Structures are given as structure tokens and as C-alpha cells.
């Protein structure tokens, strides 16, 4: 009985990982080009920083934003993108989005592409989340 209580107390005291939800993850078909974009809505029940994003189909993936400079819309990398607790982080066309560079595969024949998102919470814990993006 003591062992069971000890195990329950240990489990209750262990930090639970964030609940991270991806809605409508989409990657644009590259049609033979070496670059494309990805979109999704990401939500979490705690504040998280996106540390990195990886996929076997790309050598470099970044989160970008669109900014107006004078009369010109320009893309800029977001160095440390943050998911705010219970506030959707929207990656969409003409807004924040994924830029997927140096593609190693043509997406024409793929239905889904696997990505690994690495997050860090405020306690410094690393959380990896694998998610499939639909090719469109």
C-alpha cells in the first residue's frame, strides 16, 4: 500500500506537459520549387516558445511575419515565436506563417508531411510535438 501511495504522490507532483493543439495544419504544394509555406492554428494551455521546427523534407523552417514598410509588404523572420496560454497563434496567408526552405522532396506525390515542433515552457522544459501537415 505504501508503494502505491508513493507512486500516486510521485505522479501527482510530476509536471504535466502542455496540451498543444494544432488546427488545420496545411503545407502548400511546392510544384517543384525549393521553397513553400505552411499554415495552422496552434493553441496551448501554457505559455510556450517555439524553439525549432524540423521535417525530413526541408533543411530549414522558420516562422515569418508580414510587415508594412512604407507602401511595401515585407516578410521578416520571428526570432523567438511565442504561443501565449489559451490564445491561438494563427499561421495564415498574408500574416504569420511557416517558411519552408531548401526542400529535399517534391510534394506533388505526398498527401501529408510530418513536422516536429520543439517548444520550451517557462520552466525551461522541452516539449516535442509531431504533427502531420496536409499537402494542398
C-alpha positions in Angstrom: 0.0 0.0 0.0 2.9 2.4 0.8 4.3 1.8 -2.6 1.0 2.6 -4.3 0.6 5.8 -2.4 4.3 6.8 -3.1 3.7 6.2 -6.9 0.5 8.2 -6.8 2.2 11.1 -5.0 5.1 11.0 -7.4 2.8 11.1 -10.4 0.8 14.0 -8.9 4.0 16.0 -8.2 5.4 15.4 -11.7 4.9 18.4 -14.0 2.4 17.6 -16.8 3.4 18.5 -20.3 1.5 21.3 -22.1 -1.6 20.4 -24.1 -0.7 21.6 -27.5 -3.4 21.6 -30.2 -2.8 22.1 -34.0 -5.9 23.0 -36.1 -5.9 22.8 -39.9 -2.2 22.2 -40.5 -1.5 22.7 -44.2 1.6 22.9 -46.3 1.4 24.4 -49.8 2.4 22.1 -52.7 5.8 23.3 -54.0 5.2 22.2 -57.6 9.0 21.5 -57.9 10.2 24.8 -56.3 12.7 24.7 -53.4 10.5 26.8 -51.1 7.0 26.7 -49.8 4.8 27.9 -46.9 2.8 26.3 -44.1 -0.2 27.3 -42.1 -2.0 26.2 -38.9 -3.6 27.5 -35.7 -1.6 26.5 -32.6 -3.1 26.6 -29.1 -1.7 25.6 -25.7 -2.8 25.6 -22.1 0.5 27.2 -21.1 2.9 29.8 -22.5 5.4 28.3 -24.9 8.3 29.4 -27.1 8.8 27.7 -30.4 12.5 26.6 -30.2 12.7 24.8 -33.6 10.7 23.2 -36.3 12.0 20.3 -38.4 11.0 17.9 -41.2 12.7 15.4 -43.4 11.5 17.3 -46.4 13.4 20.6 -45.5 16.7 21.8 -44.3 15.4 25.0 -42.8 12.0 26.0 -41.4 11.3 29.5 -39.9 8.3 31.4 -38.6 7.8 34.6 -40.5 5.6 37.6 -40.2 4.4 40.2 -42.7 5.2 43.9 -42.0 4.4 47.1 -43.9 7.5 49.2 -44.7 6.2 52.3 -46.4 4.0 51.0 -49.1 5.7 47.6 -49.4 4.7 44.4 -47.5 7.8 42.6 -46.4 8.4 39.2 -44.7 10.6 39.0 -41.6 11.7 36.1 -39.5 10.3 35.9 -36.0 13.4 35.0 -33.9 11.5 33.6 -30.8 7.9 32.9 -31.7 5.7 32.6 -28.6 2.4 30.8 -28.0 0.5 32.6 -25.3 -1.6 30.5 -23.0 -5.1 29.9 -24.3 -4.6 32.4 -27.2 -4.5 30.9 -30.7 -1.2 31.5 -32.6 -2.5 31.8 -36.2 -0.2 31.0 -39.1 -2.0 32.1 -42.2 -1.5 33.6 -45.7 -0.5 37.3 -45.6 0.2 37.0 -41.9 2.5 35.0 -39.6 3.3 31.7 -41.4 5.9 29.0 -41.8 8.6 29.5 -44.4 9.9 26.1 -45.5 13.3 26.4 -47.3 15.6 24.1 -49.2 13.0 21.4 -49.9 14.6 18.0 -50.4 11.5 16.4 -51.9 8.8 17.4 -54.4 5.5 17.4 -52.6 3.4 16.5 -55.7 3.1 12.9 -54.7 2.7 13.4 -50.9 -0.6 13.6 -49.0 0.9 14.6 -45.7 4.3 15.9 -44.4 5.5 15.2 -40.8 6.9 18.1 -38.8 8.4 18.1 -35.4 7.9 21.3 -33.3 10.1 21.8 -30.3 8.7 24.0 -27.6 10.1 25.3 -24.3 7.9 26.3 -21.4 8.6 28.9 -18.8 10.2 26.2 -16.5 12.7 25.5 -19.3 11.3 22.1 -20.1 11.5 21.0 -23.7 8.4 19.6 -25.4 8.4 17.9 -28.8 5.2 17.6 -30.8 4.9 15.6 -34.0 2.2 16.8 -36.4 1.2 15.9 -39.9 0.5 18.8 -42.3 -1.8 18.2 -45.2 -0.3 19.0 -48.7 -2.6 21.3 -50.7 
